[in-house]
Amino acid sequence: MTDRKDKEYDHPDALQELEEFNVYTKLCDLPLDENPKYLDECIVGTCKEGSALFNVFSNKRKVIRNDLVIIFPYQLVSITEVSEDFSMVFLKIPQKLFVDTICAAYRPTLEYFFYMRKNFSAPMCEEECDRFIHFCYMLSFRIDMPRNYFRRESIINLLRVFFWDIYVTYKNSPESVKPIEYTLKEKKMFDFFCLVIKFHTESRDVAFYAQKMGISSKYLTMLLTENTGRSAKDWIVEYTILEIKALLRESNLAIKEIVLRTNFQSNSVMTRFFREHTGMTPTEYRERKFL
């Protein structure tokens, strides 16, 4: 009989996720070049030597020695003006691991993502840089542990402390209380996300949201795809999955009660939906405590 501790990693998605999550020092592993691309993962790292110009949408920052870089998934990113001696120590955090990490600590808002889009780098002193590198190698030690039931959870908990500190910095920043000036397209995206938060249990149909915004489904999908790299449908599904995970993790509700809260026709329909997008059933998620 297979030991329960090994079951967590029988699923190929879980194996691939932890293979991709690691501490990197070679620039060839950095998924960025001069051509802008939407990131599928979160990049967290510090510059050890040299400099490079990082571009996140229209925000440009010259990253130099000891600068901390944090770029969330779904951002349009490129890197130019790379000096010959440029080097980094960095983490690549797969999208699912990133989402499960931050959403159990706090509910990220659109304002927070816009703040991080603009403030994706910050200077550190030598001591802070050394502490960050030590943190990276604490994670590396966990990654190299033999496969067991708690390896992913221990990594998430370490990451959660780091991202909580970043979120606290954001909440204490004067910029977090300033009204954000959105472009017309950004305002439409903001309206869409607000509607999804409000009505995702009522409808998962793109046309429903497009109608409320007074635009066509085709335009809404194009707007989201061009500005986030993901379609309107992808975002509706993403928020629904986050909601189901939160209810499974943070409540004692029976599965049938969660089905009612999230407006699925039946247990089997929600189970199929959840398994399609996570690789496991709601019951498996709750039992394994994939936070």
Backbone hydrogen bonds in HBPLUS format (Angstrom, degrees):
<---DONOR---> <-ACCEPTOR-->    atom                        ^
c    i                          cat <-CA-CA->   ^        H-A-AA   ^      H-
h    n   atom  resd res      DA  || num        DHA   H-A  angle D-A-AA Bond
n    s   type  num  typ     dist DA aas  dist angle  dist       angle   num
A0006-ASP N   A0003-ASP O   3.02 MM   3  5.68 149.9  2.11 117.7 125.5     1
A0007-LYS N   A0004-ARG O   3.06 MM   3  5.18 143.4  2.20 102.6 113.4     2
A0009-TYR N   A0006-ASP O   3.18 MM   3  5.93 146.6  2.30 118.3 125.1     3
A0010-ASP N   A0007-LYS O   2.99 MM   3  5.17 171.8  2.00 114.8 117.0     4
A0014-ALA N   A0011-HIS O   3.08 MM   3  5.56 126.2  2.38 110.9 123.2     5
A0015-LEU N   A0011-HIS O   3.27 MM   4  6.65 159.0  2.32 152.4 158.5     6
A0016-GLN N   A0012-PRO O   2.90 MM   4  6.06 167.6  1.92 151.7 155.0     7
A0017-GLU N   A0013-ASP O   2.92 MM   4  6.00 153.9  1.99 141.8 149.3     8
A0018-LEU N   A0014-ALA O   3.24 MM   4  6.47 164.4  2.27 148.9 150.9     9
A0019-GLU N   A0015-LEU O   2.99 MM   4  6.20 138.6  2.17 144.0 156.5    10
A0020-GLU N   A0016-GLN O   2.96 MM   4  6.16 151.6  2.04 150.0 156.2    11
A0021-PHE N   A0017-GLU O   2.99 MM   4  6.23 145.3  2.11 141.9 152.2    12
A0024-TYR N   A0090-PHE O   2.77 MM  66  5.30 169.0  1.78 163.2 166.8    13
A0090-PHE N   A0024-TYR O   2.95 MM  66  5.30 164.6  1.98 149.3 154.3    14
A0029-ASP N   A0026-LYS O   2.98 MM   3  5.63 159.4  2.02 116.8 123.4    15
A0030-LEU N   A0027-LEU O   2.95 MM   3  5.12 155.2  2.01 106.7 114.8    16
A0032-LEU N   A0030-LEU O   2.75 MM   2  5.53 139.6  1.91  95.2  91.5    17
A0079-ILE N   A0033-ASP O   2.84 MM  46  5.11 160.8  1.87 122.6 128.6    18
A0037-LYS N   A0077-VAL O   2.97 MM  40  5.46 150.6  2.05 136.8 143.3    19
A0077-VAL N   A0037-LYS O   2.87 MM  40  5.46 169.3  1.88 146.9 144.1    20
A0039-LEU N   A0075-GLN O   3.02 MM  36  5.72 155.5  2.08 150.4 154.6    21
A0074-TYR N   A0039-LEU O   2.96 MM  35  5.25 170.4  1.97 145.6 143.9    22
A0042-CYS N   A0093-ILE O   2.89 MM  51  4.96 166.6  1.91 141.1 144.1    23
A0093-ILE N   A0042-CYS O   2.86 MM  51  4.96 172.9  1.86 151.5 153.8    24
A0043-ILE N   A0071-ILE O   2.94 MM  28  5.15 158.1  1.99 147.3 151.8    25
A0071-ILE N   A0043-ILE O   2.83 MM  28  5.15 164.0  1.86 152.5 158.0    26
A0044-VAL N   A0091-LEU O   3.17 MM  47  5.16 162.5  2.21 139.6 144.2    27
A0091-LEU N   A0044-VAL O   2.62 MM  47  5.16 158.2  1.67 153.8 161.1    28
A0045-GLY N   A0069-VAL O   2.91 MM  24  5.24 155.7  1.97 146.2 153.0    29
A0069-VAL N   A0045-GLY O   2.74 MM  24  5.24 163.3  1.77 163.6 164.3    30
A0046-THR N   A0089-VAL O   2.91 MM  43  5.59 152.4  1.98 152.3 158.8    31
A0089-VAL N   A0046-THR O   3.05 MM  43  5.59 155.4  2.12 155.2 162.4    32
A0047-CYS N   A0067-ASP O   3.13 MM  20  5.60 150.4  2.22 147.5 156.1    33
A0066-ASN N   A0047-CYS O   2.76 MM  19  5.23 163.0  1.79 151.4 147.3    34
A0048-LYS N   A0087-SER O   2.83 MM  39  5.43 162.2  1.86 134.0 139.9    35
A0087-SER N   A0049-GLU O   3.08 MM  38  5.27 147.9  2.19 137.0 132.3    36
A0083-SER N   A0051-SER O   2.94 MM  32  5.56 173.9  1.94 166.9 165.1    37
A0052-ALA N   A0063-VAL O   3.07 MM  11  5.39 142.3  2.21 140.5 151.3    38
A0063-VAL N   A0052-ALA O   2.77 MM  11  5.39 161.3  1.80 173.1 166.4    39
A0053-LEU N   A0080-THR O   2.78 MM  27  5.14 162.3  1.81 163.4 161.1    40
A0080-THR N   A0053-LEU O   2.86 MM  27  5.14 163.2  1.89 151.5 155.2    41
A0054-PHE N   A0061-ARG O   2.86 MM   7  5.37 163.4  1.89 163.0 157.6    42
A0061-ARG N   A0054-PHE O   2.96 MM   7  5.37 157.1  2.01 152.5 159.5    43
A0055-ASN N   A0078-SER O   2.90 MM  23  5.19 165.8  1.92 158.6 155.2    44
A0078-SER N   A0055-ASN O   2.95 MM  23  5.19 144.4  2.08 141.6 151.1    45
A0056-VAL N   A0059-ASN O   2.81 MM   3  5.14 163.2  1.83 157.8 159.4    46
A0059-ASN N   A0056-VAL O   2.91 MM   3  5.14 161.1  1.95 132.0 131.4    47
A0057-PHE N   A0076-LEU O   2.78 MM  19  5.26 154.0  1.85 160.2 162.4    48
A0067-ASP N   A0064-ILE O   3.01 MM   3  5.71 156.4  2.07 145.6 146.7    49
A0124-MET N   A0066-ASN O   3.17 MM  58  5.47 125.4  2.49 119.4 133.8    50
A0068-LEU N   A0122-ALA O   2.69 MM  54  5.23 172.1  1.70 163.7 161.7    51
A0122-ALA N   A0068-LEU O   2.92 MM  54  5.23 145.4  2.04 141.9 151.5    52
A0070-ILE N   A0120-PHE O   2.79 MM  50  5.09 164.6  1.82 149.6 154.4    53
A0086-PHE N   A0083-SER O   3.12 MM   3  5.24 167.1  2.14 112.6 114.3    54
A0098-PHE N   A0094-PRO O   2.88 MM   4  6.09 159.8  1.92 160.5 167.4    55
A0099-VAL N   A0095-GLN O   2.89 MM   4  6.13 166.5  1.91 157.4 160.3    56
A0100-ASP N   A0096-LYS O   2.95 MM   4  6.07 168.8  1.96 150.3 153.8    57
A0101-THR N   A0097-LEU O   3.01 MM   4  6.06 140.4  2.18 137.5 148.2    58
A0102-ILE N   A0098-PHE O   3.05 MM   4  6.36 170.4  2.06 162.8 161.2    59
A0103-CYS N   A0099-VAL O   3.02 MM   4  5.84 160.8  2.06 151.2 157.1    60
A0105-ALA N   A0102-ILE O   3.14 MM   3  5.28 144.3  2.27 100.9 111.3    61
A0106-TYR N   A0102-ILE O   3.01 MM   4  6.19 161.2  2.04 159.5 163.9    62
A0113-PHE N   A0109-THR O   3.19 MM   4  6.59 155.9  2.25 148.3 153.9    63
A0114-PHE N   A0110-LEU O   2.94 MM   4  6.25 155.2  2.00 151.4 158.4    64
A0115-TYR N   A0111-GLU O   2.84 MM   4  6.06 150.9  1.93 144.5 153.1    65
A0116-MET N   A0112-TYR O   2.91 MM   4  6.19 159.5  1.95 150.2 155.1    66
A0117-ARG N   A0113-PHE O   2.88 MM   4  6.03 140.6  2.03 138.9 150.1    67
A0118-LYS N   A0114-PHE O   3.18 MM   4  6.41 146.7  2.30 141.1 148.0    68
A0119-ASN N   A0115-TYR O   2.77 MM   4  5.94 156.2  1.82 150.2 158.4    69
A0129-CYS N   A0125-CYS O   2.96 MM   4  6.23 157.2  2.01 155.7 162.7    70
A0130-ASP N   A0126-GLU O   2.96 MM   4  6.21 157.3  2.01 148.6 154.5    71
A0131-ARG N   A0127-GLU O   2.96 MM   4  6.24 152.7  2.04 146.2 153.8    72
A0132-PHE N   A0128-GLU O   2.95 MM   4  6.22 153.5  2.02 145.9 152.9    73
A0133-ILE N   A0129-CYS O   3.01 MM   4  6.32 161.6  2.05 152.0 156.4    74
A0134-HIS N   A0130-ASP O   2.93 MM   4  6.17 155.0  2.00 145.9 153.2    75
A0135-PHE N   A0131-ARG O   2.88 MM   4  6.13 150.5  1.96 145.0 153.3    76
A0136-CYS N   A0132-PHE O   2.91 MM   4  6.29 151.5  1.99 149.0 156.8    77
A0137-TYR N   A0133-ILE O   3.08 MM   4  6.41 151.8  2.16 146.6 153.2    78
A0138-MET N   A0134-HIS O   2.94 MM   4  6.26 132.7  2.17 141.8 155.3    79
A0138-MET N   A0135-PHE O   3.17 MM   3  5.02 129.9  2.43  92.5 106.1    80
A0139-LEU N   A0135-PHE O   3.07 MM   4  6.43 153.9  2.14 148.2 154.4    81
A0140-SER N   A0136-CYS O   2.90 MM   4  6.22 149.2  1.99 139.4 149.1    82
A0141-PHE N   A0137-TYR O   3.01 MM   4  6.08 149.5  2.10 133.4 140.0    83
A0142-ARG N   A0138-MET O   3.22 MM   4  6.57 152.0  2.31 140.9 147.6    84
A0142-ARG N   A0139-LEU O   3.02 MM   3  5.09 114.6  2.47  96.0 111.7    85
A0143-ILE N   A0139-LEU O   2.87 MM   4  6.21 155.6  1.93 153.6 161.1    86
A0144-ASP N   A0140-SER O   3.03 MM   4  6.25 151.5  2.12 147.5 154.1    87
A0145-MET N   A0142-ARG O   3.17 MM   3  5.24 156.8  2.22 101.9 109.0    88
A0151-ARG N   A0148-ASN O   3.30 MM   3  5.72 169.3  2.32 115.9 119.0    89
A0154-SER N   A0150-PHE O   2.95 MM   4  6.07 159.2  1.99 155.1 159.8    90
A0155-ILE N   A0151-ARG O   3.14 MM   4  6.38 155.4  2.21 148.7 155.1    91
A0156-ILE N   A0152-ARG O   2.91 MM   4  6.18 162.5  1.94 153.0 158.0    92
A0157-ASN N   A0153-GLU O   2.93 MM   4  6.14 159.2  1.98 149.1 154.3    93
A0158-LEU N   A0154-SER O   3.15 MM   4  6.34 153.8  2.22 141.6 147.8    94
A0159-LEU N   A0155-ILE O   2.95 MM   4  6.21 165.2  1.98 154.4 158.7    95
A0160-ARG N   A0156-ILE O   2.77 MM   4  5.90 148.8  1.86 148.0 157.7    96
A0161-VAL N   A0157-ASN O   3.33 MM   4  6.55 150.2  2.43 140.8 145.4    97
A0162-PHE N   A0158-LEU O   3.44 MM   4  6.82 159.9  2.48 145.0 149.6    98
A0163-PHE N   A0159-LEU O   2.90 MM   4  6.23 169.6  1.91 163.9 165.1    99
A0164-TRP N   A0160-ARG O   2.82 MM   4  5.88 143.8  1.96 142.9 153.1   100
A0165-ASP N   A0161-VAL O   3.16 MM   4  6.40 154.8  2.22 145.0 150.2   101
A0166-ILE N   A0162-PHE O   3.19 MM   4  6.60 150.3  2.29 144.1 152.5   102
A0167-TYR N   A0163-PHE O   2.92 MM   4  6.16 154.3  1.99 143.8 150.6   103
A0168-VAL N   A0164-TRP O   2.88 MM   4  6.14 156.3  1.94 152.0 158.3   104
A0169-THR N   A0165-ASP O   3.04 MM   4  6.26 154.3  2.11 143.2 149.9   105
A0170-TYR N   A0166-ILE O   3.05 MM   4  6.39 151.8  2.13 143.6 151.1   106
A0171-LYS N   A0167-TYR O   2.89 MM   4  6.23 160.4  1.92 152.5 157.3   107
A0172-ASN N   A0168-VAL O   2.94 MM   4  6.12 144.0  2.07 146.5 155.9   108
A0173-SER N   A0170-TYR O   3.06 MM   3  5.11 152.1  2.14 102.0 110.8   109
A0176-SER N   A0173-SER O   3.00 MM   3  5.51 151.3  2.08 113.1 120.9   110
A0177-VAL N   A0174-PRO O   3.27 MM   3  5.76 155.9  2.33 109.7 116.1   111
A0178-LYS N   A0175-GLU O   3.33 MM   3  5.13 151.1  2.42  94.5 102.8   112
A0187-LYS N   A0183-THR O   2.82 MM   4  6.04 154.8  1.88 154.0 161.2   113
A0188-LYS N   A0184-LEU O   3.05 MM   4  6.34 153.6  2.13 144.1 150.6   114
A0189-MET N   A0185-LYS O   2.97 MM   4  6.30 154.7  2.03 148.3 155.5   115
A0190-PHE N   A0186-GLU O   2.81 MM   4  6.05 158.2  1.86 149.6 155.9   116
A0191-ASP N   A0187-LYS O   2.88 MM   4  6.13 158.4  1.93 148.8 154.4   117
A0192-PHE N   A0188-LYS O   2.94 MM   4  6.19 154.0  2.01 144.5 151.6   118
A0193-PHE N   A0189-MET O   2.96 MM   4  6.29 164.6  1.98 157.6 159.8   119
A0194-CYS N   A0190-PHE O   2.97 MM   4  6.20 159.4  2.02 151.7 157.6   120
A0195-LEU N   A0191-ASP O   2.96 MM   4  6.18 154.7  2.03 147.4 154.2   121
A0196-VAL N   A0192-PHE O   2.89 MM   4  6.20 154.0  1.96 151.9 159.7   122
A0197-ILE N   A0193-PHE O   2.97 MM   4  6.21 161.8  2.01 150.4 154.5   123
A0198-LYS N   A0194-CYS O   3.07 MM   4  6.27 150.6  2.16 141.6 149.7   124
A0199-PHE N   A0195-LEU O   2.74 MM   4  5.80 158.6  1.78 155.8 161.3   125
A0200-HIS N   A0196-VAL O   2.86 MM   4  4.94 129.4  2.12 144.8 143.6   126
A0202-GLU N   A0199-PHE O   2.78 MM   3  5.06 141.8  1.93 108.8 121.5   127
A0203-SER N   A0199-PHE O   2.98 MM   4  6.26 156.4  2.03 165.8 173.2   128
A0208-PHE N   A0205-ASP O   3.02 MM   3  5.42 133.4  2.25 108.6 120.3   129
A0210-ALA N   A0206-VAL O   2.98 MM   4  6.24 163.3  2.01 157.1 162.6   130
A0211-GLN N   A0207-ALA O   2.93 MM   4  5.97 158.0  1.98 145.8 150.8   131
A0212-LYS N   A0208-PHE O   3.30 MM   4  6.53 155.8  2.36 137.3 143.3   132
A0213-MET N   A0209-TYR O   3.04 MM   4  6.28 139.2  2.21 143.0 154.0   133
A0213-MET N   A0210-ALA O   3.15 MM   3  5.08 126.9  2.44  92.6 106.6   134
A0214-GLY N   A0210-ALA O   2.94 MM   4  6.07 112.3  2.41 137.4 154.6   135
A0215-ILE N   A0210-ALA O   3.00 MM   5  5.20 165.1  2.03 149.8 149.4   136
A0214-GLY N   A0211-GLN O   3.10 MM   3  5.00 149.6  2.20  97.7 107.1   137
A0220-LEU N   A0216-SER O   3.00 MM   4  6.27 163.3  2.03 151.5 156.3   138
A0221-THR N   A0217-SER O   2.96 MM   4  6.13 163.7  1.99 150.0 154.0   139
A0222-MET N   A0218-LYS O   2.96 MM   4  6.13 159.3  2.00 145.7 152.0   140
A0223-LEU N   A0219-TYR O   2.78 MM   4  5.95 161.3  1.81 153.8 158.8   141
A0224-LEU N   A0220-LEU O   3.07 MM   4  6.28 167.2  2.08 152.1 154.3   142
A0225-THR N   A0221-THR O   2.92 MM   4  6.01 163.4  1.95 149.9 155.4   143
A0226-GLU N   A0222-MET O   2.89 MM   4  5.93 166.4  1.91 152.6 156.3   144
A0227-ASN N   A0223-LEU O   3.18 MM   4  6.19 146.8  2.30 140.0 148.3   145
A0228-THR N   A0224-LEU O   2.79 MM   4  5.58 134.8  2.00 147.9 156.1   146
A0229-GLY N   A0225-THR O   2.87 MM   4  4.53 138.7  2.05 117.9 126.9   147
A0235-TRP N   A0231-SER O   3.19 MM   4  6.56 153.6  2.26 148.5 154.4   148
A0236-ILE N   A0232-ALA O   3.03 MM   4  6.36 153.5  2.11 151.0 158.5   149
A0237-VAL N   A0233-LYS O   2.98 MM   4  6.20 165.7  2.00 155.3 158.7   150
A0238-GLU N   A0234-ASP O   2.85 MM   4  6.05 156.9  1.90 144.6 152.0   151
A0239-TYR N   A0235-TRP O   2.99 MM   4  6.20 163.7  2.02 149.1 151.7   152
A0240-THR N   A0236-ILE O   3.05 MM   4  6.23 156.3  2.11 145.7 152.7   153
A0241-ILE N   A0237-VAL O   2.91 MM   4  6.17 159.4  1.95 156.7 161.7   154
A0242-LEU N   A0238-GLU O   3.01 MM   4  6.27 158.9  2.06 147.9 153.9   155
A0243-GLU N   A0239-TYR O   2.93 MM   4  6.15 152.7  2.01 145.8 153.0   156
A0244-ILE N   A0240-THR O   2.98 MM   4  6.28 160.6  2.01 150.5 155.2   157
A0245-LYS N   A0241-ILE O   2.89 MM   4  6.10 166.1  1.91 154.6 158.5   158
A0246-ALA N   A0242-LEU O   2.92 MM   4  6.09 158.0  1.97 145.7 151.8   159
A0247-LEU N   A0243-GLU O   3.02 MM   4  6.27 160.1  2.06 150.1 154.9   160
A0248-LEU N   A0244-ILE O   2.89 MM   4  6.11 155.3  1.95 151.4 158.8   161
A0249-ARG N   A0245-LYS O   2.85 MM   4  5.93 151.0  1.93 148.1 156.3   162
A0250-GLU N   A0246-ALA O   2.76 MM   4  5.60 162.2  1.79 150.7 155.8   163
A0257-GLU N   A0254-ALA O   2.93 MM   3  5.23 129.2  2.20 104.7 118.6   164
A0258-ILE N   A0254-ALA O   3.09 MM   4  6.51 150.3  2.18 151.7 160.7   165
A0258-ILE N   A0255-ILE O   3.09 MM   3  5.07 117.7  2.50  95.1 110.4   166
A0259-VAL N   A0255-ILE O   2.89 MM   4  6.21 150.6  1.98 150.7 159.6   167
A0260-LEU N   A0256-LYS O   3.21 MM   4  6.46 151.5  2.30 136.0 141.9   168
A0261-ARG N   A0257-GLU O   2.97 MM   4  6.25 158.7  2.02 145.9 151.9   169
A0262-THR N   A0258-ILE O   2.96 MM   4  6.09 149.1  2.05 148.6 155.5   170
A0264-PHE N   A0259-VAL O   3.09 MM   5  5.39 171.0  2.10 151.7 154.3   171
A0263-ASN N   A0260-LEU O   3.23 MM   3  5.03 159.0  2.28  98.3 104.4   172
A0270-MET N   A0266-SER O   3.16 MM   4  6.46 166.1  2.18 153.1 156.0   173
A0271-THR N   A0267-ASN O   2.86 MM   4  6.03 158.1  1.91 151.1 158.3   174
A0272-ARG N   A0268-SER O   2.93 MM   4  6.08 161.2  1.97 145.9 150.3   175
A0273-PHE N   A0269-VAL O   3.03 MM   4  6.21 163.2  2.06 147.4 152.2   176
A0274-PHE N   A0270-MET O   2.83 MM   4  6.00 166.4  1.85 154.7 158.2   177
A0275-ARG N   A0271-THR O   2.86 MM   4  5.95 162.8  1.89 150.8 155.9   178
A0276-GLU N   A0272-ARG O   2.94 MM   4  5.99 154.7  2.00 145.8 152.8   179
A0277-HIS N   A0273-PHE O   3.34 MM   4  6.56 145.5  2.47 141.5 149.0   180
A0278-THR N   A0274-PHE O   2.91 MM   4  5.95 125.5  2.22 144.2 158.5   181
A0279-GLY N   A0275-ARG O   2.79 MM   4  4.72 148.6  1.88 127.4 133.6   182
A0285-TYR N   A0281-THR O   2.95 MM   4  6.25 159.7  2.00 155.5 161.3   183
A0286-ARG N   A0282-PRO O   2.97 MM   4  6.22 162.9  2.00 151.0 155.1   184
A0287-GLU N   A0283-THR O   2.91 MM   4  6.10 163.5  1.94 152.1 156.9   185
A0288-ARG N   A0284-GLU O   2.92 MM   4  5.96 158.6  1.96 150.2 155.5   186
A0289-LYS N   A0285-TYR O   2.99 MM   4  5.93 122.3  2.33 137.2 151.0   187
A0289-LYS N   A0286-ARG O   3.31 MM   3  5.11 140.9  2.48  91.8 102.7   188
A0291-LEU N   A0289-LYS O   2.88 MM   2  5.51 117.1  2.28 113.3  96.1   189
